[in-house]
Amino acid sequence: MNRQRGYTVTEILLMLGFLFIVIGVATPGFQQIRNSINRSNTQLLLLQDLRKAQAHTVTEGCRGIVRIASNQRSYSFGCDYIPYSAANPPLPDSVVFLRYLPSSITIASSGPIIFNSRGQTVDVNNNLTNTTITLLLDSGSGSPSLFATGILRATGFFSFS
């Protein structure tokens, strides 16, 4: 007997239906995993970037300025050399690096992020200060939710709380 092997249209439709159900169930879980990875990576990159900015400031002997973009979706670091910028907040003379955040994450700070030539955090008047930095996640529900807060101490040490 010669039998032909293959699938019927009904079997193919059942397999496709099952596949679509599995994809539909897995998609929300995938988004949660992706958000979790983005949050962790953003925290780690922010910590590394602040350390890099502080080290560059000390090495160059400049006033290091971390500027958060107006849309809060990116930040940059640059050096302000003598004579220092009179703008408030000050503007760097050159940009050393720029970091774009994942599309669902924004960043904010309680004030300008400025390092003096010794790596300490100062305000626009060169007084030692602490600066709070917050990271927010927009999960699509309307208002972003806070997922990380850290304090950049006057000593230049940063830690998430």
C-alpha positions as CSV (number, residue, x, y, z in Angstrom):
1,M,0.0,0.0,0.0
2,N,1.2,3.4,-0.9
3,R,0.1,6.0,1.6
4,Q,0.7,9.7,1.3
5,R,1.9,11.4,4.4
6,G,1.0,15.0,5.2
7,Y,-1.2,17.2,7.2
8,T,-4.8,18.1,6.6
9,V,-6.0,21.6,6.5
10,T,-7.8,21.1,9.9
11,E,-4.5,20.0,11.5
12,I,-2.7,23.0,10.2
13,L,-5.4,25.4,11.4
14,L,-5.4,23.8,14.8
15,M,-1.6,24.1,15.1
16,L,-1.7,27.7,14.0
17,G,-4.5,28.5,16.5
18,F,-2.4,26.9,19.3
19,L,0.7,28.8,18.2
20,F,-1.2,32.1,18.3
21,I,-2.6,31.3,21.8
22,V,0.9,30.6,23.1
23,I,2.3,33.8,21.5
24,G,-0.6,35.8,23.0
25,V,0.0,34.5,26.5
26,A,3.8,34.9,26.3
27,T,3.9,38.5,24.9
28,P,2.9,40.3,28.2
29,G,5.5,38.2,30.1
30,F,8.1,39.1,27.5
31,Q,7.4,42.8,28.0
32,Q,7.9,42.5,31.8
33,I,11.2,40.7,31.3
34,R,12.3,43.3,28.8
35,N,11.4,46.2,31.2
36,S,13.2,44.4,34.0
37,I,16.4,44.1,31.9
38,N,16.1,47.7,30.8
39,R,15.8,48.9,34.4
40,S,18.8,46.9,35.6
41,N,21.0,48.0,32.6
42,T,20.0,51.6,33.0
43,Q,21.0,51.6,36.7
44,L,24.3,50.0,36.0
45,L,25.1,52.3,33.1
46,L,24.2,55.4,35.1
47,L,26.5,54.3,37.9
48,Q,29.3,53.6,35.4
49,D,28.8,56.9,33.6
50,L,28.9,58.9,36.8
51,R,32.2,57.2,37.8
52,K,33.6,57.8,34.3
53,A,32.5,61.4,34.4
54,Q,34.1,61.9,37.9
55,A,37.4,60.3,36.8
56,H,37.5,62.3,33.6
57,T,36.9,65.5,35.5
58,V,39.8,64.8,37.9
59,T,42.1,63.7,35.1
60,E,41.4,66.8,33.0
61,G,41.2,69.2,35.9
62,C,38.0,70.7,34.6
63,R,34.5,71.2,35.9
64,G,32.5,68.2,34.8
65,I,28.9,68.7,33.9
66,V,26.3,66.0,33.4
67,R,23.4,67.5,31.5
68,I,20.0,65.8,31.3
69,A,18.2,66.4,28.0
70,S,15.0,68.4,28.2
71,N,12.9,65.3,27.2
72,Q,14.7,63.4,30.0
73,R,15.5,60.5,27.6
74,S,19.2,61.0,27.5
75,Y,22.1,62.7,29.3
76,S,25.6,63.8,28.3
77,F,28.8,64.6,30.0
78,G,31.3,67.3,29.1
79,C,34.0,69.5,30.5
80,D,33.8,73.2,31.3
81,Y,37.3,74.7,31.3
82,I,38.4,78.0,32.9
83,P,36.9,80.6,32.5
84,Y,33.8,78.7,33.6
85,S,30.5,79.1,31.8
86,A,28.4,81.8,33.3
87,A,25.1,80.1,32.2
88,N,22.8,78.7,34.8
89,P,23.0,75.7,34.6
90,P,26.6,75.9,33.2
91,L,27.3,74.6,29.7
92,P,30.3,72.3,28.9
93,D,32.9,73.5,26.4
94,S,33.2,70.0,25.0
95,V,31.0,66.9,25.2
96,V,32.8,63.7,26.1
97,F,30.0,61.2,25.9
98,L,26.2,61.0,25.3
99,R,23.9,58.2,26.7
100,Y,20.5,57.5,25.3
101,L,18.1,55.7,27.6
102,P,15.7,52.9,26.6
103,S,12.5,54.4,25.2
104,S,10.4,53.6,28.3
105,I,12.9,55.1,30.8
106,T,13.4,58.7,31.8
107,I,15.9,60.4,34.2
108,A,15.6,63.5,36.5
109,S,17.7,65.2,39.1
110,S,17.1,67.5,42.0
111,G,19.6,70.0,40.6
112,P,22.5,70.3,38.2
113,I,25.1,67.5,38.3
114,I,28.5,69.2,38.5
115,F,31.9,67.7,39.5
116,N,34.7,70.0,40.6
117,S,38.3,69.3,39.6
118,R,38.7,67.1,42.8
119,G,35.7,64.9,41.8
120,Q,33.4,66.4,44.4
121,T,29.8,67.2,43.6
122,V,29.1,71.0,43.7
123,D,26.3,73.4,42.8
124,V,26.6,76.3,40.4
125,N,28.4,78.4,43.0
126,N,31.0,75.7,43.7
127,N,29.5,74.8,47.1
128,L,29.5,71.1,48.0
129,T,26.1,69.6,47.6
130,N,24.2,66.3,47.4
131,T,22.0,65.7,44.3
132,T,19.2,63.2,44.0
133,I,18.9,61.3,40.8
134,T,15.7,59.4,39.9
135,L,14.9,56.9,37.2
136,L,11.3,56.4,36.0
137,L,9.6,53.7,33.9
138,D,6.7,54.5,31.6
139,S,4.9,51.2,31.2
140,G,2.3,52.7,28.9
141,S,-0.3,53.2,31.7
142,G,-0.2,57.0,31.5
143,S,2.1,58.2,34.3
144,P,5.7,57.0,34.8
145,S,6.5,55.1,37.9
146,L,9.6,55.6,40.0
147,F,11.9,52.5,40.0
148,A,15.2,53.8,41.3
149,T,16.5,56.8,43.3
150,G,20.0,57.5,44.2
151,I,22.0,60.2,45.9
152,L,25.2,61.6,44.5
153,R,26.9,62.8,47.6
154,A,29.2,65.8,47.9
155,T,32.1,63.5,48.1
156,G,31.3,62.2,44.6
157,F,30.0,58.8,45.9
158,F,26.8,57.7,44.2
159,S,24.5,54.9,45.5
160,F,21.0,53.8,44.8
161,S,18.7,53.7,47.8
